[in-house]
Amino acid sequence: MSLLSVLIFLPLLAALLILLVPSAYKALYKYLAAGVSAVQLLLAAYMYTSFDEKLAGVSAIDSYQFVEKLPWIRLNLGSLGSLEVDYFVGVDGFSILFLFLTALVMFVAVVASWKIDKQPKGFFSLLLLLNMAVMGVFVALDFFLFYVFYEVMLLPLYFLIGIWGGARREYAAMKFFLYTLFGSVFMLLVMVGLYFSVIDPVTGNHTFNLLHMMDGKNYLDGSIFSVSGDYQLFGIAARLLAFIVLFIAFAIKVPIVPLHTWLPDAHVEAPTPISIILAGILLKVGGYGMIRICYSIFPDIALDSAWWIGLIGVISILYGALNALAQQDLKRLVAYSSVSHMGFVLLGIASLTPEGLSGAMFQMVSHGFLSAMLFFLVGIIYDRVHDRMIYNFRGLGTMMPKYTAFVAIAFFASLGLPGFSAFIAEAFTIIGAFNAESVNGLLPRWMAIGGAIGILLSAAYFLWTLQRMFFGETRLKGGDEWKARLTDVDGRETFVLVPMVILALLFGLMPSLAFDKINASVLSLIELVSGAK
């Protein structure tokens, strides 16, 4: 078994172990989950440092590292050949970043779950099952396997929100479930169509192999998704329709406007650890899926759709920022800020420039640990007084100086202050979008200007929130009772927050830590899409 398989299935093993441990020893659940998450983080860090960025392309098998391929499902179809599904996993420059991010955010989520006392066996088992599914999504190189992991993510999240969430948890969980299921059902149809369109050049059988799907030479002439693009469904070119269906499925996860409405509800009702996972990892599954599936399998359609994708990105940036500016619930503010910041990912991807695509990848990683930090900070104050309304707090800076320092760092880092990771991500995305007009003519420069206005708005809502909650004379809705309960960050909370501050600074001051890993994959993807003209 390869290191990658250990990384994927170690949480599943721990989840099964937790189910076997009697409830009388429920204190062990969190330690077991934390121990496994820590081992995962060390393994992911080792793989990240061991990854050879010179080999990291997009579609060729020799571009992937830590590869493992085993036969999984074999079914004889008679005259149609045989159905073949492989357990096929590996990482390139794109996925190696998300492996490390997932391991880090999952560890933070486990530590944030320390005070969960409602059905801890079920909670930690589902959390570890979710861990396994997300890891699998980022490394699957077989579309069927990708889809299995993608769907497995849905189940634990539904229960984690629906059982351990807030007052309207059932509504939020059902809304999240229906939105995601809507996208994934149609994804299944496209997957089947691709399977019957692509052949394995070695065996001559139809295949779910994503690498073969990325190579136009492997498509059967006259098939539904043939690169000739002659086949139509409902009067629309089949390849265009398939791209739109897959794009919507992943856009729901990102989420883009107007498919974002599940996110604020899910964040507000979800317990803090699940909000951390939603913002830190789940949104990135959408961005990763667009790059790995939409752009790599349908590069011709990606090229033709660039203007519309860029426009959606700008709308998401501005709409999310304006909504964040209007919020009175701190958690909802952070949720809408995520909609805005993930809009930069779409803008960068649409530019199809090395700067823009690198900025989009960097934004996903940067937003991963910064949003995890923000939701963890919101959870700290909510755990103490069970309130998140901005106007119910004032002057917290004098009462909780260390907490205020961490909030200030998280806010300044998230709004793109130079020296922090978000500055590099947003600057490169804007540069890429600005250059796109002269480099490939895909995006007008006003889209870059719209993205820059979004950065200005993020400064407005973060700094205004900082001023309202932390400065001035102390005034609390709960009076002296709240004053006694609002203690400063403790050792466990500091242990979680300090590494994320260090990462934000490290990636901000040394962006080559990420850019070196993704550069070959970025250039290969641009070459693949540009060659589809």
NUGUBA-325696 format. One line per 3 residues: number of its first residue (from 1); their letters; for each residue x, y, z of C-alpha. Coordinates in steps of 0.1 Angstrom, whole numbers, plus 2048, in hexadecimal, padded with zeros to 3 digits. Layout:
<atoms>
NUM) A) X/Y/Z ~ ...
</atoms>
This chain:
<atoms>
1) MSL) 800/800/800 ~ 80E/822/7F6 ~ 811/841/80D
4) LSV) 7F3/850/7FA ~ 7DC/833/803 ~ 7E8/835/828
7) LIF) 7DF/85A/827 ~ 7BD/853/819 ~ 7B2/835/82E
10) LPL) 7C2/83C/84F ~ 7A4/852/85A ~ 78C/836/850
13) LAA) 79F/81D/865 ~ 79E/835/883 ~ 778/83B/87D
16) LLI) 772/815/87F ~ 787/813/89E ~ 773/82F/8AF
19) LLV) 753/81C/8A7 ~ 761/7FD/8B9 ~ 76D/810/8D8
22) PSA) 752/80E/8F3 ~ 740/82F/8FC ~ 74E/82C/91F
25) YKA) 76F/837/910 ~ 761/854/8FC ~ 77E/86A/907
28) LYK) 794/856/8F0 ~ 781/85F/8D1 ~ 78F/882/8CD
31) YLA) 7B3/877/8D6 ~ 7B1/85B/8BC ~ 7A3/873/8A1
34) AGV) 7BE/88D/8AA ~ 7DA/873/8A9 ~ 7D0/866/887
37) SAV) 7CC/88A/87A ~ 7EE/893/887 ~ 7FE/874/876
40) QLL) 7EB/87E/856 ~ 7F9/8A1/858 ~ 81D/894/85C
43) LAA) 818/87C/83E ~ 80A/898/829 ~ 827/8AF/832
46) YMY) 840/893/82A ~ 830/88D/808 ~ 82F/8B3/801
49) TSF) 854/8B7/808 ~ 85C/897/7F4 ~ 848/8A1/7D6
52) DEK) 85D/8A8/7B7 ~ 84E/8C7/7A7 ~ 862/8C2/786
55) LAG) 84C/8A4/77E ~ 82A/8B3/786 ~ 816/8B7/765
58) VSA) 7F1/8B2/75F ~ 7E8/894/74A ~ 805/87D/744
61) IDS) 809/860/75D ~ 82D/868/763 ~ 823/88A/770
64) YQF) 813/87A/78F ~ 825/86E/7AE ~ 81D/856/7CA
67) VEK) 808/844/7B0 ~ 7F5/824/7B9 ~ 7DF/811/7A0
70) LPW) 7CC/7F1/7A8 ~ 7AF/7E0/796 ~ 78F/7E6/7AA
73) IRL) 770/7DD/795 ~ 770/7C6/777 ~ 750/7BD/766
76) NLG) 74D/7AA/745 ~ 734/7BC/72E ~ 734/7A2/712
79) SLG) 737/7B3/6EF ~ 73C/7D5/700 ~ 75C/7CA/70F
82) SLE) 761/7CD/734 ~ 75A/7E7/74E ~ 77B/7F1/760
85) VDY) 77E/807/77F ~ 7A0/80B/78F ~ 7AB/816/7B1
88) FVG) 7C2/830/7A1 ~ 7D0/84C/7B6 ~ 7ED/864/7B3
91) VDG) 7F7/889/7B8 ~ 803/8A5/7A2 ~ 80B/8C9/7A9
94) FSI) 7E7/8D2/7AF ~ 7DD/8B6/7C6 ~ 7FC/8B5/7DC
97) LFL) 7F3/8D8/7E9 ~ 7D0/8CC/7F2 ~ 7DC/8AD/804
100) FLT) 7F0/8C2/81C ~ 7D4/8DB/820 ~ 7BB/8C0/827
103) ALV) 7D1/8AF/841 ~ 7D7/8D1/852 ~ 7B2/8DC/853
106) MFV) 7A6/8BA/85E ~ 7BF/8BB/87C ~ 7B2/8DE/885
109) AVV) 78E/8D2/882 ~ 795/8B5/89A ~ 7A5/8CC/8B4
112) ASW) 788/8E4/8B0 ~ 771/8C6/8B8 ~ 780/8C1/8DA
115) KID) 762/8CC/8ED ~ 748/8B8/8D9 ~ 735/8A3/8F2
118) KQP) 716/89B/8DE ~ 719/878/8D0 ~ 73F/87A/8CD
121) KGF) 742/857/8BE ~ 72D/860/8A0 ~ 73C/883/89C
124) FSL) 760/878/89B ~ 758/859/885 ~ 747/86F/86C
127) LLL) 762/889/86D ~ 77C/86E/865 ~ 767/860/849
130) LNM) 765/883/83A ~ 78A/885/83D ~ 78F/866/828
133) AVM) 777/871/80D ~ 787/893/808 ~ 7AA/884/806
136) GVF) 79D/86C/7EC ~ 78D/887/7D7 ~ 7AE/899/7D4
139) VAL) 7C2/87B/7C8 ~ 7AA/866/7B4 ~ 7B5/862/78F
142) DFF) 797/84B/786 ~ 776/85E/780 ~ 761/843/790
145) LFY) 778/843/7AF ~ 777/869/7B0 ~ 751/868/7AF
148) VFY) 74F/84E/7CB ~ 765/864/7E2 ~ 752/883/7D7
151) EVM) 730/873/7E1 ~ 73E/865/802 ~ 746/888/80D
154) LLP) 721/891/80C ~ 715/878/826 ~ 72A/881/844
157) LYF) 725/8A6/83E ~ 700/8A2/83D ~ 6FF/891/85F
160) LIG) 71B/8A8/86E ~ 706/8C7/866 ~ 6E4/8B7/86C
163) IWG) 6EB/8A8/88E ~ 706/8BE/89E ~ 6FB/8DF/88E
166) GAR) 6E8/8FD/89B ~ 6C2/904/89E ~ 6BB/901/878
169) REY) 6D3/8E5/872 ~ 6BB/8CE/860 ~ 6B2/8E9/847
172) AAM) 6D7/8F1/841 ~ 6E1/8CD/83E ~ 6C5/8C5/825
175) KFF) 6CC/8E4/810 ~ 6F1/8DA/80E ~ 6E8/8B6/806
178) LYT) 6CF/8BF/7EA ~ 6E6/8D9/7DA ~ 704/8C1/7D9
181) LFG) 6EF/8A3/7CE ~ 6E0/8B8/7B2 ~ 703/8BE/7A3
184) SVF) 710/89B/7A9 ~ 6F3/888/799 ~ 6F9/89A/778
187) MLL) 71E/895/77C ~ 717/86F/77C ~ 707/872/75A
190) VMV) 725/884/74B ~ 73C/86B/75B ~ 729/84E/74A
193) GLY) 72A/861/729 ~ 74F/866/72C ~ 754/841/734
196) FSV) 744/836/713 ~ 757/851/700 ~ 77A/849/70B
199) IDP) 78F/82A/705 ~ 7AE/81E/717 ~ 7C9/81E/6FB
202) VTG) 7D9/7FF/70B ~ 7BB/7E8/712 ~ 7A3/7F6/6F8
205) NHT) 787/7F7/712 ~ 773/814/71E ~ 782/825/73C
208) FNL) 77C/83C/75A ~ 7A1/846/75A ~ 7A3/86B/75D
211) LHM) 7C4/86D/74C ~ 7B6/85C/72D ~ 798/874/72E
214) MDG) 7B0/891/72D ~ 7BF/885/70C ~ 7AA/88D/6EE
217) KNY) 7BA/870/6DA ~ 7A8/857/6F0 ~ 784/862/6E6
220) LDG) 771/84B/6CF ~ 766/85C/6AE ~ 741/864/6AF
223) SIF) 73E/85F/6D4 ~ 72A/876/6EA ~ 748/88A/6F6
226) SVS) 75E/886/6D8 ~ 776/8A4/6D5 ~ 767/8AA/6B2
229) GDY) 749/8B8/6C5 ~ 730/8AD/6AB ~ 718/89C/6C4
232) QLF) 6FC/8B1/6D2 ~ 6E3/8AD/6EE ~ 6C4/8C4/6F0
235) GIA) 6D3/8D9/6D4 ~ 6F3/8E0/6E8 ~ 715/8D1/6E1
238) ARL) 719/8B3/6F8 ~ 73C/8BE/704 ~ 72F/8E1/70D
241) LAF) 711/8D2/720 ~ 728/8BA/732 ~ 740/8D6/73C
244) IVL) 722/8EB/749 ~ 715/8CE/75D ~ 737/8C7/76D
247) FIA) 73E/8EC/772 ~ 71D/8F0/785 ~ 723/8D1/79A
250) FAI) 745/8DF/7A6 ~ 739/903/7A7 ~ 71F/8F9/7C1
253) KVP) 73D/8EE/7D7 ~ 752/90E/7D0 ~ 737/91E/7D4
256) IVP) 730/938/7B9 ~ 714/951/7B7 ~ 6F7/948/7B3
259) LHT) 6FD/924/7C0 ~ 70B/930/7E1 ~ 6EC/932/7F6
262) WLP) 6F3/911/808 ~ 714/91E/816 ~ 709/939/82F
265) DAH) 6EE/923/83D ~ 705/905/840 ~ 721/91A/850
268) VEA) 70A/92A/869 ~ 6F9/90A/874 ~ 718/8F3/873
271) PTP) 72D/8EE/892 ~ 74F/900/891 ~ 763/8E1/886
274) ISI) 74D/8DB/868 ~ 74D/900/85E ~ 773/8FD/85E
277) ILA) 772/8DF/847 ~ 757/8EF/830 ~ 76B/90F/82A
280) GIL) 78E/900/82D ~ 78A/8E1/817 ~ 768/8DB/808
283) LKV) 767/8FC/7F4 ~ 789/8F2/7E5 ~ 77A/8D1/7D8
286) GGY) 766/8E6/7C0 ~ 784/8FA/7B3 ~ 799/8DB/7B0
289) GMI) 77D/8C9/79E ~ 77B/8E5/784 ~ 7A0/8E2/77D
292) RIC) 7A3/8BC/77E ~ 783/8B3/76C ~ 773/8D1/759
295) YSI) 793/8E1/74C ~ 7A7/8C2/747 ~ 78D/8AD/735
298) FPD) 77B/8C9/722 ~ 797/8E2/71B ~ 786/8EE/6FB
301) IAL) 766/8F8/70D ~ 77B/907/72A ~ 78B/91E/711
304) DSA) 76A/929/702 ~ 75A/92E/724 ~ 776/943/734
307) WWI) 764/964/731 ~ 745/957/743 ~ 759/946/75E
310) GLI) 76C/966/764 ~ 74C/979/766 ~ 73D/961/780
313) GVI) 75D/964/794 ~ 75B/98A/795 ~ 736/989/79E
316) SIL) 73E/971/7BB ~ 75A/987/7C7 ~ 745/9A6/7C9
319) YGA) 724/996/7D3 ~ 735/982/7EF ~ 748/9A1/7FC
322) LNA) 729/9B7/7FC ~ 715/99D/80F ~ 731/999/828
325) LAQ) 730/9BF/82E ~ 70B/9BD/837 ~ 70E/9A0/850
328) QDL) 708/9A3/875 ~ 710/97E/87D ~ 736/979/87E
331) KRL) 734/956/870 ~ 71E/960/853 ~ 736/97C/84C
334) VAY) 753/963/849 ~ 73D/94C/834 ~ 735/968/81A
337) SSV) 75A/972/81A ~ 761/94E/80F ~ 749/953/7F1
340) SHM) 75C/973/7E8 ~ 77F/964/7EC ~ 777/945/7D8
343) GFV) 76B/95B/7BC ~ 790/963/7B7 ~ 796/93E/7B0
346) LLG) 77D/940/792 ~ 78C/960/785 ~ 7B0/952/786
349) IAS) 7A5/931/776 ~ 792/944/75A ~ 7B1/959/752
352) LTP) 7C4/93A/747 ~ 7E5/94D/74D ~ 801/93E/762
355) EGL) 7FD/95A/77B ~ 7D7/958/77E ~ 7D6/932/781
358) SGA) 7F3/931/79A ~ 7E0/94D/7AD ~ 7C0/939/7AD
361) MFQ) 7D2/91A/7BB ~ 7E4/92F/7D5 ~ 7C3/93F/7DF
364) MVS) 7B3/91E/7E5 ~ 7CF/913/7FC ~ 7D2/935/80D
367) HGF) 7AD/937/813 ~ 7AD/914/820 ~ 7C1/91B/83F
370) LSA) 7B6/93F/843 ~ 791/936/842 ~ 797/919/85A
373) MLF) 7A8/933/871 ~ 78B/94B/86E ~ 770/931/876
376) FLV) 785/924/893 ~ 787/947/8A1 ~ 761/94C/89D
379) GII) 75C/92A/8AF ~ 772/936/8CC ~ 75B/953/8D5
382) YDR) 73B/93E/8CD ~ 746/922/8E5 ~ 749/93B/901
385) VHD) 728/94F/8FE ~ 715/93D/8E3 ~ 711/95E/8CF
388) RMI) 720/96A/8AF ~ 70E/98B/8A8 ~ 727/9A6/8A1
391) YNF) 714/9C2/8B2 ~ 711/9AE/8D3 ~ 736/9B3/8D9
394) RGL) 74C/9D1/8DC ~ 76E/9D8/8EB ~ 77A/9B4/8EB
397) GTM) 79E/9BF/8E6 ~ 7A3/9C8/90A ~ 792/9A8/917
400) MPK) 7A1/98F/8FF ~ 7C2/99E/8F2 ~ 7D1/97D/8E4
403) YTA) 7B0/974/8D3 ~ 7AF/997/8C4 ~ 7D2/994/8B7
406) FVA) 7C9/973/8A6 ~ 7A9/982/897 ~ 7BC/9A1/88B
409) IAF) 7D7/98A/87A ~ 7BC/975/86A ~ 7A8/993/85D
412) FAS) 7C7/9A5/84F ~ 7D4/985/840 ~ 7B2/97E/830
415) LGL) 7AE/9A1/821 ~ 7CF/99D/80F ~ 7E9/9B0/824
418) PGF) 80C/9AD/814 ~ 820/993/826 ~ 803/97B/829
421) SAF) 7F9/95F/811 ~ 7D8/96E/805 ~ 7EB/98C/7F7
424) IAE) 800/976/7E1 ~ 7E1/962/7D6 ~ 7CB/980/7CE
427) AFT) 7E8/995/7BE ~ 7F1/978/7A6 ~ 7CC/972/79D
430) IIG) 7C7/997/795 ~ 7E8/998/781 ~ 7DD/97A/76E
433) AFN) 7BA/987/767 ~ 7C9/9A9/75C ~ 7E2/999/745
436) AES) 7C9/981/735 ~ 7BC/99C/71D ~ 7DF/9A0/70D
439) VNG) 7EB/97C/712 ~ 7CE/968/705 ~ 7B1/980/701
442) LLP) 79A/96C/718 ~ 791/986/733 ~ 78C/9AC/731
445) RWM) 7A0/9C0/74A ~ 781/9CE/75B ~ 77D/9AB/76B
448) AIG) 79F/9B0/77C ~ 793/9D2/788 ~ 774/9C2/796
451) GAI) 78A/9A9/7A9 ~ 79E/9C5/7B7 ~ 77F/9D7/7C4
454) GIL) 776/9B6/7D6 ~ 797/9B8/7E9 ~ 78E/9DC/7F3
457) LSA) 76C/9D0/800 ~ 77C/9B3/813 ~ 791/9CD/826
460) AYF) 771/9E0/82D ~ 75E/9C4/83D ~ 77B/9B5/850
463) LWT) 788/9D6/85E ~ 765/9E2/867 ~ 75E/9C2/87A
466) LQR) 77F/9C6/88C ~ 776/9E9/896 ~ 753/9E0/8A1
469) MFF) 75B/9C2/8B7 ~ 77E/9C8/8C5 ~ 783/9ED/8C9
472) GET) 773/A08/8DF ~ 763/A05/901 ~ 75A/9E2/90C
475) RLK) 735/9DA/907 ~ 726/9B8/907 ~ 702/9AD/902
478) GGD) 706/993/91E ~ 715/9AC/937 ~ 72A/99F/954
481) EWK) 720/97A/94D ~ 730/97C/92A ~ 74E/98F/938
484) ARL) 756/972/94F ~ 752/958/933 ~ 766/96B/918
487) TDV) 788/95E/922 ~ 7A6/961/90B ~ 7B2/945/8F5
490) DGR) 7BF/927/907 ~ 7DC/90F/8FF ~ 7C8/8F8/8E9
493) ETF) 7BB/915/8D4 ~ 7DD/926/8D2 ~ 7EC/904/8C6
496) VLV) 7D4/904/8A9 ~ 7D7/929/8A0 ~ 7FC/92F/8A0
499) PMV) 805/916/884 ~ 7EB/926/86E ~ 7F9/948/874
502) ILA) 81C/93A/86C ~ 80F/92A/84B ~ 7FE/94B/841
505) LLF) 81F/95D/845 ~ 834/941/837 ~ 820/93F/816
508) GLM) 81E/965/815 ~ 844/96A/818 ~ 84E/94A/806
511) PSL) 833/944/7EB ~ 84C/92D/7D9 ~ 842/912/7F2
514) AFD) 822/90E/7DE ~ 82B/91D/7BC ~ 848/905/7B7
517) KIN) 831/8E7/7BD ~ 815/8F2/7A5 ~ 829/904/789
520) ASV) 82E/8E6/772 ~ 809/8DC/776 ~ 7FD/8FF/76F
523) LSL) 812/902/74F ~ 807/8E0/744 ~ 7E2/8E8/749
526) IEL) 7E5/909/736 ~ 7F7/8F6/71A ~ 7DB/8DC/719
529) VSG) 7BF/8F7/717 ~ 7D2/90D/6FF ~ 7D8/8F0/6E8
532) AK) 7B2/8EA/6E6 ~ 7AE/909/6D0
</atoms>
